[in-house]
């Protein structure tokens, strides 16, 4: 449903995408909590590095970052985007989910 009816939170993705221009294999935003790999843009050029770390038994999402050209976008660079502060919310428990839903 979000793909058919994008919300303001999708503006952050659009904001990050403008930093690419093809020179990096991946564009990853960074907040005070570190990089946000689930909100990143990845080129198909990342596939060999991803396959390599998977073959080596790595399962951490960022384990292939040392093997690619990475562009990190600071929070300061995207902080002007509408509601970007609500984009990077960590939700791992029912309690965090309820808090996130109240904040929407």
N, C-alpha and C positions, 0 to 999 in steps of 0.2 A: 504494500500500500504506500509506503514512503517513496518508492520509485515513481509512482504515478502522481503523488501529491507532495512534492518536496517542501520541506519546512525551511525556516530561516537558518537552521543549523547546517543545511547544505551549502550555505554561503561560505563557510570555512573551507570546505573542500575546493570550491571555486577559487578562493583566495590562495590556497596553497598551490593549486595547479598552475597558477601564473608564474611561479618561480622556476618551473622546469625548463622549458624551451629546448629539451632534448639533450642537454649536456650531462645530466645525471641519470643513473640507472634507477634511482629512487629518490623521492622527496618526502622527508619525514618531519613533522612538526615536533618541537621540543617545548615542554612546559617545565615548571619548577619540579615536577615529579619525574622528569626524564623524557626520553623520546616516546612518541605515541605511535608505535608501528601499526596499530589497527586503523589509524586515520591517515595512512600514507598512500602515496601513489607509487606504483611499481611498474617498471618497464618489463617487457618479455625478456630483456637481456639479463634479468635477475635469475631466470630459471636454472641455468647451469650451476650457479652458486647455491641456490636452494637445494637442488638435487644433491650436490656435493655434501652439504652439511647433514641432509637427511640420511644419506648413505653412511655417514660417519656416526649416526645415532643421535645427532643433535636435535632437540625439539624446541629450543627457545626461539621465539619468532625473530629475534634480532641476531641470531647466530651467523647468518650469512652476510651481515653488514660489512665485515672487514674485507670481503671479496668483491665488493661492488663499488661503483662510484656513487657516493651518497651526498645528497644536498639536505642539510638540516635547516629548517626554517624556525627561527626563534619565535617564542610566544609574542615578543615585542613586535615582530614583523606582521603578525596577524591579529593583534589585540584590538585593532580598530574595527574589525568586522563585527557585524551585528550579532549579539548573543554568543560570541565565541567562548565566553566564560562558562556557558552551559554545555559546550560541546564535549569537553574532556572530563567526563564524570566516570569514576570507577565504580562499577556495580558488580559485587560478588556475592551478596547475601540478600535475603528477602528484605531485611531492614534497609539496606542501601537502595534497593529497588524502590521501596515505598518512598524514601526520601527523594530520590531522583524524580519520581512521578509527581511528587508535590511541587518540585521546583520547575516542572515544565509548565 
